[in-house]
Amino acid sequence: MPEIAEVARTVHFIKKLLVGKTISKATATEDLNVFGKVGTSAAEIQKHMTGKQVVDAGQQGKYFWMIMSSPPHPVMHFGMSGWLKIKDEHTYYYRPKSGEEEEPWPPKFMKFLLETKPENGQEKVEAAFVDMRRFARVRLVDCEASEIRNVTPLKENGPDPVIDKDVVTVAWLKEKCNAKKVPIKAMLLDQANISGIGNWVGDEIMYNAKMHPEQYANTLSDEQISQLHKSIHYVCSTAVDLLAESEKFPDDWLFKHRWGKGKKNASNALPNGEKIAFLTVGGRTSAVVPSIQKKTGPVAKEMDEAEVVDGEDAPKKAKGKKRKAVGEDEEDEVEVKPKKATPKSKKAKVEAEQHDEEADVKSKKATPRNKKSQVKEEQHDEVGVDAGKQVNVTKKAKKNTKVKEEPANAKGKGVSRGKAVKSEPVKVAADDGGKRRSGRLSRG
């Protein structure tokens, strides 16, 4: 997932190649996830982008936007695999493999394409927003440019550690930590607390601060909080300044050596020999160096212990039900916990279970212990009654004859729809008093 540095790279190219230019043509492909889930449509993108000039671009964590010559302004989030491609420009944060074929244009998985008007002797610029997995979000925000960060979705997100350095202070961080009884890394990944920190940036901060990611935030000492503050600014600022080009990252960063998990002949170690371990935290992988990142306080009990992986993954757990497709909140790595069951709901659940058990017991017909065959299926016949008169619904049956399948709603018929079963006489007690009873048909 693109994090704070990768998004900064995109903003850099928007300012370099699109700002100051007029959009002569906008083409969009309808997508109910990318556009629809945030109240926008492909038609609206085309309508409100065409003919406008790109005045500026901005960022807050993983969100970025283009400021147009008039509202509305597009505010975007890459999700898991989104990106903004510019024709004939290398905008990705990794180098393409040598000999790799040139990508066709427009590119695959394109959501919208912008073309600028050739001006001042310059050629037109083409930019395409792509997303293969469709977790990206593109919305139009109808407000003044100066108010973009004060409306949804930006107002719900925390400050950006690079842009808002005057907000993300030691005092601010101390207040956040003391108020959160959650693992420190989880606190950093929560975009409502601080914007832009994702999985790899979070691990790099933890490693630089020499802190264990499982330790509770509210157990950190003042000295640790001060160090954490320094690490947040150092890692985020360095990655942003280098425009996410990992080749230029410092050699002692964990990022340079963390990607060997599960690969054959991978050392999973730092150049100095320190082993890299991997934690499974809520289904996500965290890279840790246990010899450096010591636990100095209580940790989350539900998290798995770190295991040093020597080129092989740990045994996979049996798959359960598929998780529902994650939405934008989950891309932001905000952990949404299920609501706790209230006493009332617990009681209702127990009563429902007891009721089901009783109904199940009543529905089963006792059979003799040594009876060779068991009843496989039971059918209920509803017996019609005339006001106060007994109605004889006994059906003549012969041995080895079967009742034909009939629709459950057939008028005047007593057999429910189901498999063919042997028929036996059904009698109605004389003292029924006109009440409806159900007879059972069972197989002997």
Steps between C-alpha positions, in 0.01 A plus 500: 500500500631847413581682825605854587816499285344340192213752509753783535662370182169524314442856621850587381419388144162675499671827590775440247289395199135599552487818708446807281346298218139485382315169473376480141346155534401274789397139446376277781388139530209440735598313815255455787785444744756763407243773426165372622592420859589864563207654316668580170455365148701478180265750335559754775878461473482569127265795544683679781859443383468593133595859419646580842856590586705309759611772743681298768517163677507399865534205737399382846641158577365252247252746350592745224310746285514734204388858548304604193427852374153464655321246725448208522850361553597130464621340825659159453622197696700220337365217714705182459618522140403835354741733320514808278687425178627769267575413139872479415597568864630256758281585797518168683710474815683192372700446186354285221688180425743514210346368181148560632253580223374855475154533651215573258319833523240558629617258770306203634265555795462868411232681701542846353729662244586870479644671192637854517476768235831560316612850601808718452652256256477211749354163413188374671536298821294188563443369853307184589374391840516119513394242755500126448343399832239778513564607859599850391259789552445810286251763612414858410503744791286809444668765714759775481856377455599636841231286666587160351666376821201610706247276325450123467707288465800706608348647815456147643870424455784596730783743421769426243836452680692679223262780402369558853825489698377784718204281605680167544706607802634300794218634720240403238647149468514454878132587529412251225707219653364549851144485370544180297514155655593339170826367352718795400520396135121466480470855632730628225312312226168650606454786254266674743803555724767586245487497120721317253669231708441153356652158562858543380535858629362388837754217521783736407397744773480221759844372402658845502348574842608155631148423614299180483184554289284293737566712807206709616523869414398611850795317659770702324722721715555869425843413365353237266231740377766760425699242302186384318431861400851533353464171312161595351639824358828348387352202313206688345700807397785294353265278297304802372812700413628203297160471325469137613796385287605204712835473323595825672383398849775472766674161499427444868124524451294188565324564168810388309502154658141415599368354176654152521223333696390180328769518232756226455857577605387824665717589798231697688775684678659844510854551364632485859347153545200602712207270419172640371188341645144526378188552710152419386288780636134491406582321177776746408873442500734719705878480470687521832860465617453336845857564615445874460127549549449391860171489688513736797136476600176301456416382150179399327416144606315412183802554279716209394857469622770595253667220313828524313422381151780325313370523147168327567160620605339369814226239445188668373184488705196331355297738294172609646234712342624752252536847639267755360673719245668778687394856449681828522525492878693179491734634239574775743598228742253613759414190698126475553419275792166319521252629756499321833189299575280668762345298787162536331623364168684215677181400684300511178760284329491238781118493497499457123746212523293331775184544294670342198620206711152439644341519158760259367433248779123518449535448127685170545291185541632239743568161343553158664861431599536192281305636210702432187401800294472860616259762386680707237230748426185626664214667328209684663149472363265772598153366567205715399203515738137602443348721773463257792491189281765234482649460156639168410825548313612141519639396170483152367846360476637180366830345587791621286290783349644850505344842529565708192679836529251784508545876532492624859231751411272254318141560611346224707816292501651387823854407399774765495735526209796271546645159424267206444434306821293201603150587610346405834150578635471826688233521768348804668408478867127523567541782753687733266223753528564639156869578562756446227746217549785371301549135430839343431592278213802292579693235325514165666 
